[in-house]
Amino acid sequence: MFRLLLASSVSTALSVRVIVPNAEYNSAEWKTLITGNSCPESTKVTTKSGVVGGVISCESRDGTRNFKFPSGLFDIDEQVAVPANTAIEGNANPNNPSDKTIKPNPSTQTFFIATTGVTDPNAAYCGTNNNLQQGDAQKLRVGFLLHSNTLVKNINYQGKDTTRPYDNGSLCGGGVFETPGCVSPGFGDGNGWQWPEEKRIGCYDHAGGHNDLIIGDGKGVENVVIENVRLNNLLSPSEVKQGQGSQVAVWVAQTQDGSATKNVRVTNLVGMLFRGDGINFHGNVQDSIVEDCHIENTGDDIYAVWGGYASNSSNLLFRNNVGKSAGVTRGYGYGVCIAVYGTMSAEFSGTKCYDRRNWNSAQDPSGNNACKNGPYCNSCMAYVHDNWFGAIYPEGNTVHFHDNEYFYMDDGSAILASDRPQIRHDRNSGANIVSPA
């Protein structure tokens, strides 16, 4: 057991007690194994105290390198590129199927612990007005960059971000897990139809400024699996707004060349603290699924499809997921459990959304000081946006909702339509929303 002090925006710091396994490892002990192309059968890793600890094994099966990590704490100091045809598996599933809020026994678990995080709200983060150089973003986005035919399974991750930079206000990433694409989010300061078609390929900041900043090679990937992972739950702050976490759990980036990222499967992901979204499929994402996940305490939307003006965001399924306390890490200033910002086809079913009781009803219909611009702050279970963030809903689009449930998080009772609706959308929206009467 050891004691940590977390930085806070107030003068006093938070005291946090954390039970951890004994073995702790520097990032150099494992990172070159993953980023390389070899598959040694057995690699002994040395702890920070200088003794030989556990063993990382590797087995080559059907052209894929399958790494198995022992229990312990492994430092991670940057965005680590996981090459194509590589699997990372920790020692044990960290999530209890009967109650996903229960922490696992740390002695059985594999943890990846960020050694650095974003603490300055004024930090350059998204390449806006070319405020970054190529490679800078990878140092800020501590986590894993997943290429084609990759898997991450049975691990814990703890981030160190304590703020969301203003430059990441439109959201450009910062996921524990990301896929290759643009560093910047693409044009978002308006409806996607007003963005010229000839500029729908390439990397642009939210205001439309062009750059060539990319993560990886900037192109789409396929067959990415994230399964049985637990994020930002090692530390237990008494106040989540001041706790350590990540910007996003999963960020599928908009690609530079417009190519599709396909067949991303996220299953049994548990996440407990984020500065931005929980899971966001951004750009031309196709044939992908998020299921059986549990995410709490975001600073933005929890489950999001942000097709924007990409060519064919389609066949996206979010099924049997739980979301709780959207927007809390930014003072409930934005966010709902489910959000859509342009797509050809997406479906949300079996969601259980737990929301605050006192939701600032005066934000409806045009926003107020506590919720700028519109009723976007815990005003519904799902918001389908069409007037901003580059959203386009092509002809023939469908956004399906069915068998979702909406609850107060203080006592678990149902939120009725007399308080707020399950679904909202912008006026004159081009989205074809299909839901039970």
N, C-alpha and C positions, 0 to 999 in steps of 0.2 A: 504494500500500500504506500502511495506517496501523495504529496500534497502539491497542488498547482494553484497559482494566482492568475486569473484571467484579467486582461486589461479591460477597463470600463470607461464609458464616456463621462462618468462622474468621478469624484475624487477618491472614493473608496473602491477597492477591488473585491471581486467575488472570490470566496474561498470554496474550493471544490475538492472533494475526496474521491479518489479513483482507485479501484482495485484492479491491478494488472498482473499479467504473468511476469515471471522473472526475466526471461530472455528478451533482450533488446538489441536490435541490429541497425547498423548504418546502412544507408541506401546503396553504398558501393558493394555491399555484400550480395545483392540480388539483382540490381538494375541491369548490369551488363549481360546477365544470363537472359533476361527477357528481351532486351533490345537487339541482341545478336541473332545469329542463325544456327547456333549449335544446340545440341540436346544431350548434355552429359547425364549419364544415368544417375549419378549421385554427386551432390556438391555440399560439402560441409561448410557451414557458415559460422563465422566467429562473432561472438557477442561484443558489445561495446566495452565490456570489462576485460576482453582479451582472451576469453576461454572459448573452446569449441562448443558450439551450441547444437542446434538442430541440423537437419539435412533437407535440402531442396532436391527433390527427385525430378527426373524428366523421362518421359516415355514417348517415343514416336509411334503414332498410330494413324494409318491412312493419310499420311502426309502432314499431320498436325503434331506440333510439339506440345505435349501435355505436362505442364509443371505443377508439382504438388508441394505446397509450402507447409512447414510445421507450424505449431502454435507459437506465438510470440509477437513482439512489436517490431515492425519494420519501418524505418524512416522512409519517407518519400519527399523529395525536395523540388520536384518540377513535374511538368506533364510528361509522363513516360509513354513513349510510343510502343504499343504492343503490335508487332508485325503481323501480317497476314498468316493465317494457319498456326495460331498460337493460343493455347488455353492456360489460364491461371486458376488454380483451385486451392483454396485454403483448407485448414484442417477439419472444420466441422461447420454445419449449417448454423448460423447465429440466431435464427428466428424460430420462435415457438409458434407452431401452427394454431394453437388454441388461444393464444394471447400474444400478439406481436409487440406489445409494449414491454414485455418482460425481457430484461437484459440477459444475455447468455452468461454462462460460467466462463470468465475470462481465461482460465487456465487451459481451456480447450480450443481457444480461438486464435485465428490469424488476424492481426491488426496491421493496417498501413496508416501511419501517423504523419501528417504533414508537418514539416519542419518550419514552414513559413506560411504566412497568410496575408490577405489584404486588410490593412488597418487604417489606411488614409482615405477618407471619402473623396479627396481631390485627386486621387491617383489616376493617371492615364491608363485606360483599360481596353478600349474597343477600337483604337485606331482612328478615332474621330479627328478630322482635319489632319490626318497622318501624324497623330501624336505618339505613335509607336514605330519601332523598326521591326523588320522581319525577325522573328525569334523571340521578341520580348514577351509576347502573349503566353508562350509556353512556360516561361518562368513564373508567370502570375497564376496560371490555371493548374494548380497542383492536382494531379489525378492521373487518369489513364486515357490515352488516345487509341481508340479501337479501330483496327482495320478489318478487311474482309476475313470471314471465317475465324473469328476470335470468340473466346468465351472467358468470362470472369465469374467465378462461383465460390460460395462459401467463404467470403471474406468480410471483415469490418474495415471501415475507413473513418478517420477523424480529421476534419479540416480545421484550419486556424483563421479563417476569415471572420472579422468582427464587424465589418461594414459592407455596404454595397456602394461602390464608387458612383458618383454622379454620372460619370462617363458610361456606366453600365445601366443607366436609367431605362433605356429602350430594350435592354437585355441582348448581349452578344455572346453569352456563354459563361464559362467558369464552372463547368460541370465536373463532378467527380469522374464521370464517364462522358467522353466526347467522341465524335466521329469527325473525319477531315472535312474542311470547308473554309469559309471566309472567317477572318477574325471579327470583322464588323458585321452588324446585323442585316444590312441591306436597307434600302429606302423604307422609312416607316412613318414619316411625318405627313401622312395623308392616306387617302384611299389608293389601292394599287392600280386602279384604272387610270389614274392621272400620271403614273410613272411610265415614261416612254418604253415601248416594247423593245426597242433596240438596246435598252439598258437593263433588260431583265436577265442578262448574263453578265457575270463579273462581280466584283466585290465593291460595295458601297457602304458608307456610314449611314446613320439614320436620316441625316439631312440630304443625302444624295451625293456626297463627296466621294469620288472614286479613289480606291487604293488597290494595291496588289498584295495585301497582307493575308496570309493563309495559315491554317493549321494542317500539318501533314502536307499532302500534295494538293489539297483543296478539292479533291474529286470524291464522288460518291463511292460507298462501299456496300457490301451485302453480307448477310448471314452473321449478325452480331448478337450474341447471347449474354445477358446479364441475369444471374439467377442466384437467389439466396444470399443477398448482401445486406449489410446493416451499416448505415451511414450516420455519422455525427451523433453517436449515442454513448461514446466512451466517457465524455464529460457530462456532468449534470448541473448546469447552472441554475441558480434559484430564479433568475430572471432571463428568459430566452432572448430578449432583445439585446442583451449584453454578452451572450454566449458565443462560443466558437463553433463555426460550421463551414459551409461551402456556399458558393453563389447558387448552384443548381445541382440536382442529383444526376440527371441525364440530359445532355444537350446534343441533339442531332443537328448539325450545323447546315445552313444553306451553302450549297457548293458553288465554287467559282465558275465552273463551266456549265452549270445547270443540270449536271448529271444526277440521277436518282440515287438515294441511299435506300436500300431495300432489305426487307426481312430482318428488322431489328426486333428482338424479343426480350422484354423485361418482365421477369417473373419473381415474385416474392422479394421485392426490394422494400426495405424498411428504412425510412429516413426521418430524423428527428429535429433538424435545424438547418434552414437555408435562408440566404439573403435575397434570393430571387425566386424562381419557379422551383417546383419539384421536378417534373419531367416535361420537356418541351421538344416536340417534333417540328423542326423549323425548316421550311423550304420544301424541296421536292422529295419528300419521304413517302415511301410506298410499301404496302403489304406488310405492315408492322403491327405489333400487339404489345400492350401493357396490361398485365393481369395479376391479381392477387397481391397488390402492393399496398403499403400503409405509409402515408407521409403526413407529418405534422409540422407546424411552426415554420411556414414559409414567409417570405417578404413580398410575395406576388401570387400569381395563380399556382395551383397545385398540379393539375394535369392539363396540359395545353397542346393544342394543334395550331401551329403558326405557319400555315402554308404560304401566307403572304402572296406575292405575285409569281411564285414558282409555277412551273408549267403543269405539274400533275401530282400535287399532294393528294393521295388517294388510298382507299382501302386500309384505313387506320382504325384499330379496335382497342378501346379501353374497357376492360371487363373486370368486374368484381374487385374494385379498388376502394380503399378508405382514404379520405382526406379530412384533416382536422386543423382548424385555426389558420386559415389562409390569411396572409398579410400581417401576421402579428409581429414579425421581426422588424417591420417598418411602421409600427404603430397603427396597423390596420388602414394604411393610406391607399392601398390598392390590392385587389386580388379576390378571387372566388375559387371554389373547388375545381371547376371545369371551365376552360376558356377556349374559344375557337377564333382564329384570326385568318380566315380564308382557307378553303380546301375544296376539293372535288367530292370527296366522300370520307366521312368519319362517323364512328358509332361509339356511344357511351352507354354501357349497361351495367346494372348491378352495383353502381356506386353508392357508398354510404358517406355522406358529407356531414360533418359536424361543425356547426358555425356558432358565432357569438350571438348572444340573445339581444343585446343592445347594439343595433347595427347602424345607428345614425340614419334614421329614416328620412331626415331632411335632405339627404343627398339626392333623392329622387324628385324631379327628373333631370336636373342640370348640374348636380354637384354642389358642394359648398366648401367651406374652408378646411374641413376635415377629410373631404374626398373630392379632389379636384376634377372638373370637366364633365362629370356624369356619375350615374349610379353604379360605380365599378368596384365598390368596397363592401364585400360581404352582403350585397343586396339581393343575392339569389344563389342557387346552387351552381348554375351554369350561365355564362354570358357569351353570346355569339356576336362578335364585333365585326363591323363592316366599314366604318368611317375613318379608320386610322390604322397604323402599323402595316401599311401596304397591302391590306387584305383584298383578295379577289375571290369571288364565288362564281366559277364558270357556269355556263348554261348546262343544265342537267345535274347540278350538284345536289347532294343530300347530306344533312347532318342529323343523325338518328339519336334519339334519347329514349330509353325504356328501362323500366324496372329499377330506377334509381330512387334513393331515399334521402331525405333531408331532415337533420335533427339539430336541436340545441345541444351544444357541447357541455353545458353545465349539468343537465339532468337526463339527457338522452331522449327527451320527448320530441315528438314530430313538430317540425315547423310547418305551419299551415299557410295556405295562399292568402289568408286574411292578414298575415304579417308581412310576407314577401313571397314572390313567385319562385318556382324552381328554375325557370328559364326566362332570361331577358334577351332582347336583341336590339340593335340600333334601328332607328326609324328608316323606312324605305330600304331595308336590307335586301340584298340579292341572295341571301342564304335561304335555302329550302329546308326549313326545320321540320322534322318529322318526329312527333311525340304523341303518346296516348292522349286522348281528349280528357 
